[in-house]
Amino acid sequence: MFGLLGLLLALVIAGVVAKKQLTSAAAPASGEAPADPRTQVQQVQKQVKEALDAAAQARKMPDDN
């Protein structure tokens, strides 16, 4: 049950990050050159990894030693 909830949480976070990245990539700030697709993909991958790492850290349970 917790594994399914964790997966769902990770997917939601990844979706939010991807949506945020796509909207910011669609309208670059004034004075900024638009990034090439490879750079955009790398940025999205980095943000998704960071979001998943943060979600995994939040879900860590203390060991029962």
All heavy atoms as TSV, in Angstrom:
chain	resi	resn	atom	element	x	y	z
A	1	MET	N	N	0.824	-1.192	0.000
A	1	MET	CA	C	0.000	0.000	0.000
A	1	MET	C	C	0.871	1.260	0.000
A	1	MET	O	O	0.628	2.173	-0.746
A	1	MET	CB	C	-0.925	-0.034	1.224
A	1	MET	CG	C	-1.847	1.133	1.303
A	1	MET	SD	S	-3.077	1.019	0.001
A	1	MET	CE	C	-4.112	2.357	0.453
A	2	PHE	N	N	1.910	1.293	0.888
A	2	PHE	CA	C	2.771	2.460	0.951
A	2	PHE	C	C	3.587	2.616	-0.327
A	2	PHE	O	O	3.888	3.736	-0.738
A	2	PHE	CB	C	3.702	2.384	2.160
A	2	PHE	CG	C	2.972	2.583	3.460
A	2	PHE	CD1	C	2.876	1.555	4.373
A	2	PHE	CD2	C	2.372	3.798	3.756
A	2	PHE	CE1	C	2.211	1.728	5.563
A	2	PHE	CE2	C	1.699	3.991	4.941
A	2	PHE	CZ	C	1.607	2.950	5.852
A	3	GLY	N	N	3.955	1.511	-0.937
A	3	GLY	CA	C	4.707	1.584	-2.195
A	3	GLY	C	C	3.891	2.235	-3.289
A	3	GLY	O	O	4.398	3.050	-4.063
A	4	LEU	N	N	2.609	1.896	-3.351
A	4	LEU	CA	C	1.721	2.484	-4.351
A	4	LEU	C	C	1.528	3.975	-4.094
A	4	LEU	O	O	1.569	4.785	-5.024
A	4	LEU	CB	C	0.367	1.770	-4.339
A	4	LEU	CG	C	-0.652	2.236	-5.371
A	4	LEU	CD1	C	-0.104	2.048	-6.774
A	4	LEU	CD2	C	-1.948	1.472	-5.199
A	5	LEU	N	N	1.379	4.351	-2.837
A	5	LEU	CA	C	1.225	5.768	-2.504
A	5	LEU	C	C	2.498	6.551	-2.819
A	5	LEU	O	O	2.432	7.676	-3.325
A	5	LEU	CB	C	0.863	5.931	-1.022
A	5	LEU	CG	C	-0.538	5.482	-0.625
A	5	LEU	CD1	C	-0.711	5.585	0.884
A	5	LEU	CD2	C	-1.591	6.297	-1.338
A	6	GLY	N	N	3.645	5.960	-2.540
A	6	GLY	CA	C	4.912	6.607	-2.856
A	6	GLY	C	C	5.081	6.811	-4.354
A	6	GLY	O	O	5.537	7.862	-4.801
A	7	LEU	N	N	4.709	5.793	-5.122
A	7	LEU	CA	C	4.795	5.899	-6.576
A	7	LEU	C	C	3.861	6.981	-7.099
A	7	LEU	O	O	4.237	7.787	-7.955
A	7	LEU	CB	C	4.459	4.548	-7.224
A	7	LEU	CG	C	4.467	4.504	-8.750
A	7	LEU	CD1	C	5.848	4.870	-9.282
A	7	LEU	CD2	C	4.060	3.134	-9.235
A	8	LEU	N	N	2.650	7.013	-6.567
A	8	LEU	CA	C	1.692	8.027	-6.978
A	8	LEU	C	C	2.204	9.422	-6.639
A	8	LEU	O	O	2.116	10.346	-7.453
A	8	LEU	CB	C	0.339	7.778	-6.302
A	8	LEU	CG	C	-0.790	8.730	-6.682
A	8	LEU	CD1	C	-1.055	8.665	-8.173
A	8	LEU	CD2	C	-2.047	8.379	-5.912
A	9	LEU	N	N	2.761	9.589	-5.453
A	9	LEU	CA	C	3.329	10.875	-5.045
A	9	LEU	C	C	4.464	11.281	-5.980
A	9	LEU	O	O	4.550	12.437	-6.410
A	9	LEU	CB	C	3.829	10.801	-3.601
A	9	LEU	CG	C	4.482	12.060	-3.052
A	9	LEU	CD1	C	3.488	13.203	-2.986
A	9	LEU	CD2	C	5.069	11.785	-1.679
A	10	ALA	N	N	5.330	10.351	-6.318
A	10	ALA	CA	C	6.443	10.644	-7.217
A	10	ALA	C	C	5.937	11.063	-8.597
A	10	ALA	O	O	6.473	11.995	-9.211
A	10	ALA	CB	C	7.366	9.434	-7.332
A	11	LEU	N	N	4.896	10.403	-9.091
A	11	LEU	CA	C	4.345	10.757	-10.400
A	11	LEU	C	C	3.722	12.146	-10.383
A	11	LEU	O	O	3.871	12.907	-11.336
A	11	LEU	CB	C	3.310	9.717	-10.835
A	11	LEU	CG	C	3.880	8.369	-11.260
A	11	LEU	CD1	C	2.745	7.377	-11.533
A	11	LEU	CD2	C	4.749	8.513	-12.485
A	12	VAL	N	N	3.046	12.477	-9.303
A	12	VAL	CA	C	2.443	13.803	-9.187
A	12	VAL	C	C	3.533	14.870	-9.170
A	12	VAL	O	O	3.445	15.877	-9.871
A	12	VAL	CB	C	1.554	13.896	-7.926
A	12	VAL	CG1	C	1.152	15.327	-7.637
A	12	VAL	CG2	C	0.319	13.029	-8.091
A	13	ILE	N	N	4.571	14.634	-8.387
A	13	ILE	CA	C	5.675	15.601	-8.309
A	13	ILE	C	C	6.342	15.746	-9.678
A	13	ILE	O	O	6.620	16.858	-10.123
A	13	ILE	CB	C	6.695	15.182	-7.234
A	13	ILE	CG1	C	6.068	15.318	-5.842
A	13	ILE	CG2	C	7.968	16.008	-7.332
A	13	ILE	CD1	C	6.894	14.731	-4.730
A	14	ALA	N	N	6.590	14.637	-10.343
A	14	ALA	CA	C	7.218	14.689	-11.664
A	14	ALA	C	C	6.334	15.448	-12.660
A	14	ALA	O	O	6.838	16.238	-13.472
A	14	ALA	CB	C	7.501	13.278	-12.167
A	15	GLY	N	N	5.042	15.241	-12.585
A	15	GLY	CA	C	4.118	15.949	-13.474
A	15	GLY	C	C	4.125	17.445	-13.231
A	15	GLY	O	O	4.133	18.246	-14.173
A	16	VAL	N	N	4.135	17.837	-11.968
A	16	VAL	CA	C	4.156	19.261	-11.625
A	16	VAL	C	C	5.461	19.896	-12.106
A	16	VAL	O	O	5.451	20.989	-12.684
A	16	VAL	CB	C	3.960	19.461	-10.101
A	16	VAL	CG1	C	4.241	20.891	-9.693
A	16	VAL	CG2	C	2.552	19.048	-9.697
A	17	VAL	N	N	6.567	19.216	-11.870
A	17	VAL	CA	C	7.862	19.751	-12.300
A	17	VAL	C	C	7.912	19.857	-13.823
A	17	VAL	O	O	8.382	20.867	-14.362
A	17	VAL	CB	C	9.014	18.869	-11.771
A	17	VAL	CG1	C	10.338	19.249	-12.416
A	17	VAL	CG2	C	9.108	18.994	-10.264
A	18	ALA	N	N	7.437	18.842	-14.518
A	18	ALA	CA	C	7.456	18.872	-15.984
A	18	ALA	C	C	6.577	19.998	-16.520
A	18	ALA	O	O	6.961	20.715	-17.442
A	18	ALA	CB	C	6.997	17.523	-16.537
A	19	LYS	N	N	5.397	20.168	-15.920
A	19	LYS	CA	C	4.501	21.242	-16.365
A	19	LYS	C	C	5.143	22.600	-16.130
A	19	LYS	O	O	5.094	23.478	-16.986
A	19	LYS	CB	C	3.169	21.152	-15.627
A	19	LYS	CG	C	2.171	22.182	-16.082
A	19	LYS	CD	C	0.841	22.024	-15.394
A	19	LYS	CE	C	-0.128	23.082	-15.878
A	19	LYS	NZ	N	-1.401	23.008	-15.177
A	20	LYS	N	N	5.755	22.769	-14.969
A	20	LYS	CA	C	6.432	24.024	-14.642
A	20	LYS	C	C	7.554	24.295	-15.641
A	20	LYS	O	O	7.712	25.413	-16.119
A	20	LYS	CB	C	6.989	23.957	-13.224
A	20	LYS	CG	C	7.717	25.192	-12.785
A	20	LYS	CD	C	8.242	25.029	-11.374
A	20	LYS	CE	C	9.146	26.167	-10.985
A	20	LYS	NZ	N	9.788	25.943	-9.694
A	21	GLN	N	N	8.319	23.264	-15.961
A	21	GLN	CA	C	9.433	23.419	-16.895
A	21	GLN	C	C	8.926	23.763	-18.290
A	21	GLN	O	O	9.497	24.614	-18.965
A	21	GLN	CB	C	10.271	22.143	-16.936
A	21	GLN	CG	C	11.424	22.196	-17.908
A	21	GLN	CD	C	12.468	23.239	-17.541
A	21	GLN	OE1	O	12.630	23.563	-16.377
A	21	GLN	NE2	N	13.142	23.778	-18.528
A	22	LEU	N	N	7.853	23.118	-18.719
A	22	LEU	CA	C	7.328	23.381	-20.057
A	22	LEU	C	C	6.785	24.793	-20.173
A	22	LEU	O	O	6.965	25.450	-21.199
A	22	LEU	CB	C	6.253	22.357	-20.415
A	22	LEU	CG	C	6.763	20.945	-20.698
A	22	LEU	CD1	C	5.597	19.999	-20.908
A	22	LEU	CD2	C	7.673	20.941	-21.911
A	23	THR	N	N	6.105	25.277	-19.144
A	23	THR	CA	C	5.568	26.631	-19.218
A	23	THR	C	C	6.687	27.663	-19.173
A	23	THR	O	O	6.605	28.680	-19.839
A	23	THR	CB	C	4.554	26.906	-18.086
A	23	THR	OG1	O	5.166	26.640	-16.832
A	23	THR	CG2	C	3.313	26.060	-18.248
A	24	SER	N	N	7.743	27.401	-18.415
A	24	SER	CA	C	8.854	28.354	-18.375
A	24	SER	C	C	9.670	28.286	-19.667
A	24	SER	O	O	10.241	29.287	-20.089
A	24	SER	CB	C	9.743	28.113	-17.161
A	24	SER	OG	O	10.424	26.888	-17.278
A	25	ALA	N	N	9.729	27.137	-20.301
A	25	ALA	CA	C	10.478	27.008	-21.557
A	25	ALA	C	C	9.712	27.644	-22.710
A	25	ALA	O	O	10.312	28.135	-23.663
A	25	ALA	CB	C	10.749	25.540	-21.863
A	26	ALA	N	N	8.390	27.673	-22.618
A	26	ALA	CA	C	7.583	28.244	-23.688
A	26	ALA	C	C	7.727	29.757	-23.737
A	26	ALA	O	O	7.598	30.358	-24.803
A	26	ALA	CB	C	6.128	27.855	-23.493
A	27	ALA	N	N	7.994	30.381	-22.598
A	27	ALA	CA	C	8.111	31.839	-22.552
A	27	ALA	C	C	9.395	32.226	-21.830
A	27	ALA	O	O	9.383	32.496	-20.637
A	27	ALA	CB	C	6.904	32.426	-21.838
A	28	PRO	N	N	10.524	32.248	-22.552
A	28	PRO	CA	C	11.780	32.607	-21.898
A	28	PRO	C	C	11.749	34.061	-21.419
A	28	PRO	O	O	11.078	34.905	-22.007
A	28	PRO	CB	C	12.836	32.399	-22.976
A	28	PRO	CG	C	12.099	32.383	-24.257
A	28	PRO	CD	C	10.700	31.950	-23.960
A	29	ALA	N	N	12.463	34.341	-20.374
A	29	ALA	CA	C	12.518	35.687	-19.818
A	29	ALA	C	C	13.144	36.640	-20.828
A	29	ALA	O	O	13.952	36.229	-21.664
A	29	ALA	CB	C	13.311	35.680	-18.520
A	30	SER	N	N	12.784	37.900	-20.735
A	30	SER	CA	C	13.326	38.875	-21.678
A	30	SER	C	C	14.842	38.969	-21.506
A	30	SER	O	O	15.356	38.969	-20.394
A	30	SER	CB	C	12.682	40.235	-21.450
A	30	SER	OG	O	12.954	40.675	-20.145
A	31	GLY	N	N	15.537	39.038	-22.616
A	31	GLY	CA	C	16.989	39.097	-22.574
A	31	GLY	C	C	17.639	37.729	-22.535
A	31	GLY	O	O	18.848	37.613	-22.610
A	32	GLU	N	N	16.842	36.680	-22.399
A	32	GLU	CA	C	17.371	35.310	-22.344
A	32	GLU	C	C	17.217	34.657	-23.707
A	32	GLU	O	O	16.171	34.740	-24.327
A	32	GLU	CB	C	16.571	34.492	-21.329
A	32	GLU	CG	C	17.374	34.029	-20.148
A	32	GLU	CD	C	16.534	33.163	-19.234
A	32	GLU	OE1	O	16.177	32.042	-19.642
A	32	GLU	OE2	O	16.238	33.622	-18.132
A	33	ALA	N	N	18.262	33.997	-24.165
A	33	ALA	CA	C	18.166	33.247	-25.408
A	33	ALA	C	C	17.443	31.931	-25.140
A	33	ALA	O	O	17.660	31.313	-24.106
A	33	ALA	CB	C	19.562	32.972	-25.961
A	34	PRO	N	N	16.549	31.501	-26.035
A	34	PRO	CA	C	15.859	30.233	-25.817
A	34	PRO	C	C	16.858	29.072	-25.809
A	34	PRO	O	O	17.784	29.034	-26.601
A	34	PRO	CB	C	14.889	30.118	-26.991
A	34	PRO	CG	C	15.245	31.196	-27.944
A	34	PRO	CD	C	16.157	32.169	-27.249
A	35	ALA	N	N	16.658	28.159	-24.885
A	35	ALA	CA	C	17.559	27.012	-24.759
A	35	ALA	C	C	17.254	25.986	-25.846
A	35	ALA	O	O	16.120	25.863	-26.293
A	35	ALA	CB	C	17.404	26.389	-23.385
A	36	ASP	N	N	18.284	25.244	-26.241
A	36	ASP	CA	C	18.060	24.204	-27.236
A	36	ASP	C	C	17.346	23.023	-26.577
A	36	ASP	O	O	17.354	22.888	-25.352
A	36	ASP	CB	C	19.388	23.780	-27.872
A	36	ASP	CG	C	20.322	23.143	-26.868
A	36	ASP	OD1	O	21.073	23.887	-26.202
A	36	ASP	OD2	O	20.307	21.908	-26.768
A	37	PRO	N	N	16.707	22.157	-27.364
A	37	PRO	CA	C	15.925	21.041	-26.800
A	37	PRO	C	C	16.744	20.120	-25.900
A	37	PRO	O	O	16.236	19.640	-24.885
A	37	PRO	CB	C	15.425	20.294	-28.031
A	37	PRO	CG	C	15.420	21.321	-29.116
A	37	PRO	CD	C	16.553	22.248	-28.802
A	38	ARG	N	N	17.992	19.867	-26.231
A	38	ARG	CA	C	18.824	18.978	-25.415
A	38	ARG	C	C	18.995	19.551	-24.007
A	38	ARG	O	O	18.889	18.841	-23.011
A	38	ARG	CB	C	20.182	18.754	-26.064
A	38	ARG	CG	C	21.103	17.895	-25.203
A	38	ARG	CD	C	22.405	17.592	-25.887
A	38	ARG	NE	N	22.143	16.679	-26.982
A	38	ARG	CZ	C	22.927	16.511	-28.031
A	38	ARG	NH1	N	24.039	17.192	-28.141
A	38	ARG	NH2	N	22.620	15.657	-28.972
A	39	THR	N	N	19.252	20.851	-23.921
A	39	THR	CA	C	19.419	21.496	-22.621
A	39	THR	C	C	18.121	21.440	-21.822
A	39	THR	O	O	18.130	21.189	-20.620
A	39	THR	CB	C	19.856	22.963	-22.807
A	39	THR	OG1	O	21.046	22.988	-23.586
A	39	THR	CG2	C	20.109	23.635	-21.477
A	40	GLN	N	N	16.998	21.658	-22.491
A	40	GLN	CA	C	15.701	21.600	-21.823
A	40	GLN	C	C	15.444	20.209	-21.262
A	40	GLN	O	O	14.969	20.068	-20.131
A	40	GLN	CB	C	14.585	22.002	-22.783
A	40	GLN	CG	C	14.609	23.473	-23.139
A	40	GLN	CD	C	13.549	23.833	-24.166
A	40	GLN	OE1	O	12.924	22.957	-24.754
A	40	GLN	NE2	N	13.353	25.115	-24.381
A	41	VAL	N	N	15.750	19.188	-22.038
A	41	VAL	CA	C	15.548	17.808	-21.590
A	41	VAL	C	C	16.424	17.519	-20.372
A	41	VAL	O	O	15.969	16.918	-19.396
A	41	VAL	CB	C	15.834	16.803	-22.734
A	41	VAL	CG1	C	15.921	15.384	-22.210
A	41	VAL	CG2	C	14.765	16.908	-23.806
A	42	GLN	N	N	17.663	17.960	-20.412
A	42	GLN	CA	C	18.566	17.736	-19.281
A	42	GLN	C	C	18.066	18.454	-18.036
A	42	GLN	O	O	18.153	17.912	-16.928
A	42	GLN	CB	C	19.973	18.199	-19.632
A	42	GLN	CG	C	20.655	17.305	-20.655
A	42	GLN	CD	C	21.994	17.867	-21.135
A	42	GLN	OE1	O	22.286	19.047	-20.958
A	42	GLN	NE2	N	22.789	17.015	-21.762
A	43	GLN	N	N	17.523	19.655	-18.188
A	43	GLN	CA	C	16.992	20.396	-17.048
A	43	GLN	C	C	15.788	19.675	-16.454
A	43	GLN	O	O	15.662	19.569	-15.231
A	43	GLN	CB	C	16.605	21.809	-17.462
A	43	GLN	CG	C	17.790	22.706	-17.753
A	43	GLN	CD	C	17.376	24.054	-18.307
A	43	GLN	OE1	O	16.247	24.249	-18.727
A	43	GLN	NE2	N	18.320	24.992	-18.324
A	44	VAL	N	N	14.908	19.184	-17.302
A	44	VAL	CA	C	13.731	18.455	-16.820
A	44	VAL	C	C	14.158	17.182	-16.103
A	44	VAL	O	O	13.645	16.865	-15.021
A	44	VAL	CB	C	12.754	18.131	-17.975
A	44	VAL	CG1	C	11.658	17.183	-17.521
A	44	VAL	CG2	C	12.147	19.417	-18.527
A	45	GLN	N	N	15.112	16.446	-16.672
A	45	GLN	CA	C	15.593	15.226	-16.031
A	45	GLN	C	C	16.182	15.530	-14.661
A	45	GLN	O	O	15.937	14.798	-13.695
A	45	GLN	CB	C	16.640	14.545	-16.908
A	45	GLN	CG	C	16.062	13.881	-18.133
A	45	GLN	CD	C	17.142	13.318	-19.052
A	45	GLN	OE1	O	18.295	13.727	-19.016
A	45	GLN	NE2	N	16.748	12.369	-19.888
A	46	LYS	N	N	16.943	16.604	-14.562
A	46	LYS	CA	C	17.548	16.984	-13.280
A	46	LYS	C	C	16.468	17.340	-12.264
A	46	LYS	O	O	16.527	16.907	-11.111
A	46	LYS	CB	C	18.486	18.168	-13.494
A	46	LYS	CG	C	19.165	18.632	-12.222
A	46	LYS	CD	C	20.049	19.823	-12.470
A	46	LYS	CE	C	20.629	20.343	-11.164
A	46	LYS	NZ	N	21.313	21.605	-11.333
A	47	GLN	N	N	15.460	18.092	-12.685
A	47	GLN	CA	C	14.399	18.496	-11.772
A	47	GLN	C	C	13.575	17.299	-11.316
A	47	GLN	O	O	13.193	17.210	-10.150
A	47	GLN	CB	C	13.504	19.541	-12.413
A	47	GLN	CG	C	14.184	20.882	-12.554
A	47	GLN	CD	C	13.323	21.913	-13.242
A	47	GLN	OE1	O	12.323	21.571	-13.869
A	47	GLN	NE2	N	13.698	23.173	-13.131
A	48	VAL	N	N	13.302	16.375	-12.223
A	48	VAL	CA	C	12.545	15.180	-11.857
A	48	VAL	C	C	13.343	14.337	-10.867
A	48	VAL	O	O	12.806	13.855	-9.865
A	48	VAL	CB	C	12.167	14.360	-13.112
A	48	VAL	CG1	C	11.631	12.988	-12.738
A	48	VAL	CG2	C	11.146	15.117	-13.944
A	49	LYS	N	N	14.641	14.181	-11.124
A	49	LYS	CA	C	15.488	13.412	-10.208
A	49	LYS	C	C	15.501	14.055	-8.829
A	49	LYS	O	O	15.370	13.366	-7.811
A	49	LYS	CB	C	16.913	13.304	-10.751
A	49	LYS	CG	C	17.823	12.474	-9.861
A	49	LYS	CD	C	19.239	12.430	-10.404
A	49	LYS	CE	C	20.156	11.578	-9.570
A	49	LYS	NZ	N	20.184	11.887	-8.163
A	50	GLU	N	N	15.633	15.386	-8.784
A	50	GLU	CA	C	15.636	16.085	-7.501
A	50	GLU	C	C	14.301	15.918	-6.777
A	50	GLU	O	O	14.261	15.715	-5.566
A	50	GLU	CB	C	15.952	17.568	-7.707
A	50	GLU	CG	C	17.387	17.821	-8.108
A	50	GLU	CD	C	17.646	19.260	-8.519
A	50	GLU	OE1	O	16.682	20.058	-8.598
A	50	GLU	OE2	O	18.822	19.593	-8.755
A	51	ALA	N	N	13.204	15.983	-7.524
A	51	ALA	CA	C	11.881	15.825	-6.917
A	51	ALA	C	C	11.698	14.408	-6.378
A	51	ALA	O	O	11.156	14.217	-5.280
A	51	ALA	CB	C	10.787	16.149	-7.938
A	52	LEU	N	N	12.161	13.416	-7.121
A	52	LEU	CA	C	12.046	12.034	-6.667
A	52	LEU	C	C	12.928	11.781	-5.449
A	52	LEU	O	O	12.523	11.083	-4.511
A	52	LEU	CB	C	12.407	11.067	-7.798
A	52	LEU	CG	C	11.405	11.007	-8.950
A	52	LEU	CD1	C	11.942	10.122	-10.069
A	52	LEU	CD2	C	10.065	10.502	-8.479
A	53	ASP	N	N	14.133	12.357	-5.454
A	53	ASP	CA	C	15.014	12.219	-4.291
A	53	ASP	C	C	14.387	12.861	-3.051
A	53	ASP	O	O	14.436	12.301	-1.958
A	53	ASP	CB	C	16.378	12.848	-4.568
A	53	ASP	CG	C	17.207	12.045	-5.563
A	53	ASP	OD1	O	16.863	10.869	-5.810
A	53	ASP	OD2	O	18.191	12.601	-6.097
A	54	ALA	N	N	13.779	14.032	-3.240
A	54	ALA	CA	C	13.133	14.712	-2.116
A	54	ALA	C	C	11.953	13.892	-1.600
A	54	ALA	O	O	11.747	13.773	-0.386
A	54	ALA	CB	C	12.665	16.100	-2.542
A	55	ALA	N	N	11.190	13.298	-2.511
A	55	ALA	CA	C	10.060	12.475	-2.094
A	55	ALA	C	C	10.545	11.224	-1.363
A	55	ALA	O	O	9.941	10.803	-0.373
A	55	ALA	CB	C	9.221	12.077	-3.312
A	56	ALA	N	N	11.641	10.646	-1.830
A	56	ALA	CA	C	12.182	9.454	-1.173
A	56	ALA	C	C	12.688	9.801	0.220
A	56	ALA	O	O	12.515	9.023	1.167
A	56	ALA	CB	C	13.305	8.850	-2.010
A	57	GLN	N	N	13.309	10.964	0.371
A	57	GLN	CA	C	13.798	11.387	1.680
A	57	GLN	C	C	12.628	11.609	2.641
A	57	GLN	O	O	12.716	11.272	3.815
A	57	GLN	CB	C	14.620	12.683	1.563
A	57	GLN	CG	C	15.953	12.491	0.897
A	57	GLN	CD	C	16.899	11.614	1.702
A	57	GLN	OE1	O	16.912	11.661	2.913
A	57	GLN	NE2	N	17.674	10.796	1.006
A	58	ALA	N	N	11.548	12.164	2.141
A	58	ALA	CA	C	10.382	12.434	2.985
A	58	ALA	C	C	9.712	11.136	3.426
A	58	ALA	O	O	9.083	11.084	4.479
A	58	ALA	CB	C	9.394	13.313	2.225
A	59	ARG	N	N	9.845	10.078	2.635
A	59	ARG	CA	C	9.177	8.809	2.926
A	59	ARG	C	C	10.031	7.866	3.763
A	59	ARG	O	O	9.575	6.799	4.130
A	59	ARG	CB	C	8.808	8.092	1.624
A	59	ARG	CG	C	7.813	8.808	0.763
A	59	ARG	CD	C	6.408	8.724	1.281
A	59	ARG	NE	N	6.030	7.346	1.449
A	59	ARG	CZ	C	5.143	6.909	2.326
A	59	ARG	NH1	N	4.524	7.752	3.086
A	59	ARG	NH2	N	4.862	5.645	2.438
A	60	LYS	N	N	11.290	8.219	4.044
A	60	LYS	CA	C	12.163	7.315	4.807
A	60	LYS	C	C	11.590	7.103	6.191
A	60	LYS	O	O	11.175	8.030	6.881
A	60	LYS	CB	C	13.578	7.875	4.907
A	60	LYS	CG	C	14.388	7.589	3.683
A	60	LYS	CD	C	15.844	7.873	3.942
A	60	LYS	CE	C	16.649	7.463	2.705
A	60	LYS	NZ	N	18.030	7.846	2.837
A	61	MET	N	N	11.598	5.867	6.609
A	61	MET	CA	C	11.112	5.486	7.939
A	61	MET	C	C	12.309	5.065	8.773
A	61	MET	O	O	13.267	4.488	8.248
A	61	MET	CB	C	10.112	4.325	7.822
A	61	MET	CG	C	8.926	4.634	6.927
A	61	MET	SD	S	7.895	5.913	7.576
A	61	MET	CE	C	6.874	4.959	8.648
A	62	PRO	N	N	12.274	5.305	10.072
A	62	PRO	CA	C	13.389	4.854	10.914
A	62	PRO	C	C	13.474	3.333	10.942
A	62	PRO	O	O	12.456	2.637	10.859
A	62	PRO	CB	C	13.057	5.415	12.295
A	62	PRO	CG	C	11.608	5.735	12.244
A	62	PRO	CD	C	11.241	5.972	10.805
A	63	ASP	N	N	14.691	2.837	11.035
A	63	ASP	CA	C	14.896	1.389	11.107
A	63	ASP	C	C	14.377	0.852	12.420
A	63	ASP	O	O	14.461	1.509	13.452
A	63	ASP	CB	C	16.376	1.045	10.958
A	63	ASP	CG	C	16.889	1.319	9.550
A	63	ASP	OD1	O	16.063	1.311	8.626
A	63	ASP	OD2	O	18.106	1.525	9.406
A	64	ASP	N	N	13.880	-0.363	12.388
A	64	ASP	CA	C	13.392	-1.026	13.599
A	64	ASP	C	C	14.506	-1.908	14.161
A	64	ASP	O	O	14.454	-3.118	14.105
A	64	ASP	CB	C	12.151	-1.863	13.298
A	64	ASP	CG	C	10.971	-1.003	12.930
A	64	ASP	OD1	O	10.897	0.149	13.387
A	64	ASP	OD2	O	10.104	-1.502	12.203
A	65	ASN	N	N	15.535	-1.307	14.684
A	65	ASN	CA	C	16.668	-2.067	15.233
A	65	ASN	C	C	16.503	-2.327	16.692
A	65	ASN	O	O	16.031	-1.722	17.485
A	65	ASN	CB	C	17.997	-1.338	14.990
A	65	ASN	CG	C	18.340	-1.368	13.513
A	65	ASN	OD1	O	17.864	-2.228	12.787
A	65	ASN	ND2	N	19.152	-0.426	13.083
